[in-house]
Amino acid sequence: MDNLLTSYSISLGKSHILAVEDSLVQAKKLQHFFDQNNINSNLFNNAVDAYNSAVENPPILIISDIVMQVMDGYEFCTKIKSNPQLRDIPVILLTSLSDPLDIVRGLQAGADNFITKPYDEQYLLSRIHFLLANRDMRRSGAGDMSIEIVFQGTQYQINSDKKQILNLLLSVYEAAIHRNTELIEAKQQLESLNLNLQTANEELDAFAHTVSHDLRSPLAGIIGFSDILLEDFSEKCDAAARQHLEWISKSANKMNTLITDLLNYSRSGRADIEPVPIDLSKMAHEIIEDLITKLNLKNIKIDLQSGISVVADSALMHIVLSNLIGNAFKYSSKRETQIINIGIKEIYGQTVYFIKDNGAGFDMANSDKLFNPFVRLHTYKEFQGTGVGLSTVKRIIERHGGDIWAESEPDKGATFYFTIGVIS
């Protein structure tokens, strides 16, 4: 099956696919999908603008989310199918299929296919290929028909042709089988996890206490005394002894950093959130000044937009900015002139915060690993770090109801974007 899916290629000529998705992250995912497959596309974050665009410049196929403000996917699909000039355009609805009535609503609206979220990109490609390959057959064989059905005690009028109904129901059946298998596996995993969750939480609290008190105290002694030996007795030591002391100090400081990062990661998921108005520009400026002083930086150019504000937890947002700005400084440190840009912009009508550098960058093929704990895309010799900072940032952003992602190319810098939404 996988081999067959990967063989699909789509050539639209001058035509395009119209897509509607009000989730910023899902919209970026769709745009990446279109770009990767060389598909001409118009992407909208609301159905009203999408419908107006379809009327002015009809697409060859439409992909639409269902849950959207102002006009949902069902109403949007109904408007498309009610327009004589647009009714033959295939419509794919993206849905979670959480309600059996979704199927009836899709049939009423005249949708041609359901694809469940999260979707596999190769499967989406195959569905597009199938609908485009069969659109002429459907157009020639379609006839006006009306079917009355009763579902959950309510009567519904279905105005789709037989082939359209069959295609839609088959796509639903296929998705249901796949989802049922996933649910069975998830249920088994959840039962197993629940058995250990309470014990794991108790052990985590005990571990955090041990780390913060029992481990840090002797570690502070190691760092302090090794620094004293290096400062006060270095002349009495030979080169080998000084090197050993330097390694002790460096290793102890590395361990201290790891402990701090682990504590931040642990607390980020459990600490209470107290949202307050925050001047992010001021907070970022203070972090930047501390880093410049600490690292004794000279050739660095900072473009910090003024007036950036947000309502969030101040302590947790300080962790977010410290990590993201610190990374921008670190990964651009090998440039003759470091360039850091911090600001906000609007993407698909949503406020997005960004931090951009001109540093080492990374391959986007590895972007799915970027926010995993202890995963690093560069070696420790290239750039020091623990691999915990970005996973902590992601956890904090998600607890604030937001999303975080990055865009980069190797040796061309990186830009990290994040949003802040409803705080949980």
N, C-alpha and C positions, 0 to 999 in steps of 0.2 A: 504493500500500500504506500509506504514512504517513498519508494523508488518512483512510483507513478506520480506522486504529488510533485516531486522535484522536477519532473519533466515538463511541467506547464510553463509556457511563456505567453505573454499577452502583448499584442501589438494593437494599439488604439489609433494609430495614424494621428490625425489632428483632433480626434475626439478626446474626451476626458471623463474621469470618474468624479462625481461630486460626493463629498463626505460631510456628515454633521456629527460633531462630538464636542460636548461642553466641558468635559474633563480635560484639563491642560495636559496631564501626563499621557492620557489615552490619545489625545490629538497629536502629541509629539510622536507617539508610537505609530499611529496611522501614517503620519507624514514620512517617517523613516521607512515604513513598509512601501509606500508609493515610490520613494526615491530609490530604494534598493532594487526595485523591480522595473525602474524606468517607466512608471505609469504617470501620464499627465493627470493632474488632479486639482480640484478646487476644494479647500477645506474651510468649513464654517463652524462657529461655536454656538449657533442658534439656528432653528429651523426656519424662522421668518426670512432671514437673509438668504438662506440656502434655497428656499422656494423661489424667491425673486430672481436669484441667479439662474435657476433651472428654466424659468420662463424666458429669460433674456437669452440664455445660451444653453440649450438642452444638453445634458450629459449623456453618455452612453450607458451609464449604470449609476445607481445611488446607494450609498452605504450610510445608514443612520442609526445613531443611538436612540434608545426609547425614552429613558428618563431624562427629560430636559425641561427647563423653565419656559414659560410663555406658550410654546407649542411642543407637545411631546411627539415621539416618533410615530405613533399610530395616527395622530391627526395629520402630521406631515405626509405620511404615506397615503392617507385617504385623499388629501388635496392633490397629490401627484396623480393618483389613479383616476381622479374625477376630472382631470384636465385632459380633453381629447388629444391635445398635442403632446402630452407627457405620459399618458397611460401605459404605453408599451415599453417604457423604460423599466428595466428590472430593478427592484428595490430589495436590499438586504438589510434586515433589522438586527442590531446588536443587542442582546438581552441576556439576563441571568436565568431566564425561564423559571423564576421563583414562584410563579402563580400559574396554575393550569389555564386560567382565563387568558393568559398571554397568547396562547395559541389561537383562541377564538378571536381575540382582538386583532391578531395578525392576519387572520383569514378575512375578517370584516374589512380591514384596511386595504386588503389586496396585495399584501407583501409576497414576494417571490421566494424568500429564504430567511431562515433564522440562523444566526451564528451566536453561540453562547460565549460570554466572557468568563474568564480570560480565554482568548482564542489563539489557536496555532496559526502562524502566518502562512505556512504552506497550505493549511486547510482553507484559509480565507482565499488564497490565490486559486485553489482548485474550484471553489464555489464561483468566483468571478469568471473563471474560464468556462465553467459549465453554463452559467446563465448567458454569457455572451455568445457561446457556441450555439445555444438553442433559442435565442431570441427570435430569429426569423421564423423558425418552425412554429413557435408559439403564436407569433403574430398572424401567420397564415391559417393556423388551425383554431384560433380563438373564436368564440362566439358568445354573444350575450346570454347569460343564464343567471338564475337566481335560486338559491337553496335556502330553505328555512330549517334551522336546527334549534333544539332546546338543550341548553347546557346549564346545569345547576339551577333548574327551575325558571330560567329566563330564555325567551325566544330571541334568536339572532338571525339576521338576514346576511347571507354570504353572496357576494357578487363577483366571485372569481371563476375563471374557467377551470375545467377539470385538470389540465396539465399543471396549472399554477397551484391548485390545491394539493395535488399529488406531490409536487416538488417540495412544497412547504412542509407537508406532513412528514415526508421522508427525512427532511433535514432535521425536523424536531425529534423524530424517532432515533436518528443516528446520534444526535446530541444527548438525548435522554439516556441512551445506553452508556455512552461515554461518561456522562455525569454520574450515573448510578454506580459505575465501577469506582469512580473517584470517591464518591460518598462512602461506599463500603470500606475502602482502604482508609479514608480519613477517620471514620468512626472507630475502626480498630486501633488506629494510632492515638486517637483522642482518649479512648478508654485506658490505654497503657500510660499515656502521659498524666492523666488525672490521678492515677494511683500514686505517682511519684511527686506530684506537684507540691503538695503541702510539705512533704519532707524536704524537697529541694529548696523551697522558700526559707524554711527554718535554717537549713545548712548555709544558704546564701547570706542570711543575716549574721550568722555566727562567723562566716568567712570574712565578711566586710569588717566586722569588729576586730577580728584577729589581724587583718591586714593593716587597719588604721592604727592599731595600738601595738600589738606584740611584734609585728615585723618592722614597722617604721622606726621604733626606738633603737634597736641595735643597728639598723641600717644608718641612722643618723650618726651614731658613734663611729661607724666605719668611715663614712664620708668626712666627718670632722677631724678625726685623728690622722687619716691619710693626707688631708690637706695641710694639717700642722706639720707633719713630717716633710712634706714637699716644700713648704715655705721656710721652716726653721732649721731643717737638718739636711737639706739637699746638697750642701757643700761637703758634708761628711760622708755622703753616699757616692758609690761609684755609679757609672752610667747604667749598668744592669739593674742596680737597686732602684734608681730613680725611675727607670722604665717600668719596673714591677709596681712601684707605688702609683704611677700614673694609670696603669691598667686597673689597679684596685679602685682608684677614685672614679675612673670612667665607667667601670662595670657597676659600681654601687649607684652612681648617678643614673645610669640606664635603668637599673632595677627600680629606683625611686620614681622615675618617670612612668614606668610600666604600672607600678602600684597606683599612682595618681590617675592614670588613664583607666585602669580597671575599676577604681572606686567611682570615677565619674560615670562610667558606663553602667555600673550597678545602680547608682543613685538616680540616673536619668530616667530609668523605667519605673521608679518607685516613689520618687520625691513628689510631694504635693505641688501643684502648679498654682501660683498666685499671679494672675494676669494684671499688669499695670501698664500705663503708657510709658514707652521707652524711646528715648532719643538715640536711635541706632547710630547716627552719624557721630554723636559725641562718644558713645561707647567704643565705636571702631577707632576713633581718633586716639583715645586713651590707650587702646591695645597696641596700635601702631607705634605710638611714641615709646611705649615700654619695650617693644621689640627692637626698634631702631637703637635705643640706648643699650639694651642688653647685648645685641649682636654687633654693636659699633658699626652700623651700616653707613656708607657714604654715598655711593652711586645708586640711588633709588628714587624713583618718581612715583608719587602717590596721587591718584585722582579720586578723591573722596567726595561724593555728592552730598551736599548739605540738605538738611531738613528731612532725612530719612527717619520715619517713626513707625512704631508698631505697638500693638497691645499684646504683651506676652509676659512670661515669667522672666524677671531680670537676670537672676542667677543662671538659669539654663540658657538664656540667649547669650550671655557672656561666654559660656562654654562653646556655643555654636560659633560665634564670631572669632573667639580665640583660636579654635581649631582651623577654621577656614582661612582666616588671615595668616595664621602661622604656617599653614601649608603653602599658601601663595608665596610667602617670604622664602620658605625652605626650598621649594622646587624651582624658584627663579634665581636662587643664590649663585648659580654658576654663570649668570649673564653679566656682561660688562656693565650694563645698566638694567636694574630691575624695574619693571613697570607693573604697578598694581592699580586696578580700577575697581571701585566699589560704588554701587548705586542701585537704582530701581528702574524698572521699565514695565510696560504693559504688554502682555502676550495673550492674545485671544481675549482681551478685556479683563484680564486678571493681573493684579499687582504681583510682580516677581522681583525678588532681591537677588543680586548677583555679585560675585567676587571673581575677578579675572586677573590672570597673571601671564607673563611671557616666558614661562619656565619650560621644564622638560616635557610636559604633557604626557599623554598616554594613548594607547591604541583603544579606540572605542569598542573593539571586539571583546575587550576584557571589562567593559563598563558594568556588566552584571555582577562582577566580583568586588566592585569598588567599595561597597558599604558593608561587606562581610567582616566580622571581627577577625583580627590577626592576619588578614590577607593584605599583602602589599604588592603593588605593581612595579616597584623598583627595589633593588637590593639594598641591604643595610649599608654597604660600602658606598653606594651612590648617594643615598639620602637616609639619614637616621630616622627612626620612628618605630612605633610599636604595632601599628595596624589596627588600633582600637579607636582612634579619634573620629574617623568618619562614620563608623558604626554608631558611636555615641551621638554624633550630630544627627544622623538619620532618625534615631530613636526619639530625640528631643523634638525634631521637626514634626514627626508623625503624631507625637503626643499633643502637639499644638494644632492638629488638624491640617497639616500642610504636606507638601511633597518636596523632594530634593532630587536633583539630577545634575549631570555634568556633561559638558561637550568639550572635546579636545582632539588634538592630533599630536603624534610624537614630535617632539622638538618644536612645537608651535604654541605652547602654553595651554592653559585649561581655564574654563569658566564653570563655576559652580552656581547653580540657580536654586532658590528655595522659595516656597510660599508659606504663608501662615493663615490658617483657617479657624475653624471652631475648636476651641480648646477642650480637651477631655480630662 
